[in-house]
Amino acid sequence: MSILKGTMFITHDPEVISNIPLNTYRIVTMDEFSNFGDNPAFIGGTCLLPPIEAKIAEADNNEYLYDTLYQSHLLEPYQQQFIGALISYLYTGGNIIFFLPDEAYDNTRTKFIENMWIMFGIHVGIIGAQDPNVANCYFDDRCTVIWLNMIYTSNVISGKEYLFLLPPDVPVTNNQEALVMLTDELNPYGQTINEKISTLEHFRKAVKGKIAVNLVLGSLRS
């Protein structure tokens, strides 16, 4: 079962956006020219568009360069923080719809969906598509560690929750930023970083064991 409980979709149709219940969705507008007012349900997301250098490569029919430049753009710190915030919202059960008009953006939509799947294991469903594999939102759980690191470093979950959700075959040293946050938050015992890491690993096992026991006891009592 995925740790992400929300959904991600995309549409080019402003009529769809106008009929969305804004109390249950956040709209990320990737259109540089749209104006939906000051409603807090709308979030500017033009940072997710390919950079101008990628668009030039597209005009030159250089798909390889386009892909390289666009993926590098999405891996830059600001874009990573933005996508991390979106993934964190999915973790809390939030629903997201991207708005990107078709005019002059056909390839961008295709490449954005492709990159979200390849880089982050999230398939952004296309509203109105006939093929269920295209229309539906779904997740690749092999990317759980990527999501967890982005969620934790976005300060959405505690270090204890991070350690509990981290797959058992993945060391706590898998992400340097998360490791620094863990040692600061949990202050593990140890004179050296290796001793601190060992303490974190022992603590992780204890957390998983304690929560598992509580879940069993809770089910027995109910």
Summary of the structure (lengths in Angstrom):
residues: 222
radius of gyration: 20.2
end to end distance: 22.8
largest distance: 66.3
contacts: 619
relative contact order: 0.13
helix: 56%
strand: 11%
